[in-house]
Amino acid sequence: MAIDHIRLGAATAMFDAIYLASRSLGRRQGKESSGADTDGGDTVSKMDYKDAVRGGGGREHCLQLIVVP
């Protein structure tokens, strides 16, 4: 699973998580969606926002993001 490739620790790799989830879902047929919870902004991603969006390869993908302050 995509989550297995995210480093653990006191950091947020949100763009990496979005990218990996999009790539994982991209191999499936039908509608795609994912959700994520975070307590802060992205601090350690190797990807930037544009790379994360491109991760879906141009397919439609619904992302629900919940930010918990």
Residue pairs with C-beta under 8 A, 6 or more apart in sequence:
1 24
2 17
2 20
2 21
2 23
2 24
3 17
3 20
5 16
5 20
6 13
6 16
6 17
6 20
7 13
7 44
11 43
11 44
12 38
12 39
12 40
12 41
12 42
12 43
12 44
13 42
13 43
13 44
13 45
13 46
14 36
14 38
14 41
14 42
14 45
14 52
14 65
15 42
15 45
15 47
15 48
15 49
15 51
15 52
16 45
16 46
16 47
16 52
17 36
18 34
18 36
18 47
18 52
18 53
18 55
18 63
19 47
19 51
19 52
19 55
20 55
21 34
21 36
21 55
21 63
22 32
22 34
22 52
22 55
22 56
22 57
22 61
23 55
23 56
23 57
25 32
25 33
25 34
25 56
25 61
26 32
26 55
26 56
26 57
26 59
26 61
31 60
31 62
32 56
32 59
32 60
32 61
32 62
33 61
33 62
33 63
33 64
34 61
34 62
34 63
34 64
35 63
35 64
35 65
35 66
36 63
36 64
36 65
36 66
37 66
37 68
38 65
38 66
38 67
38 68
39 67
39 68
39 69
40 67
45 52
47 55
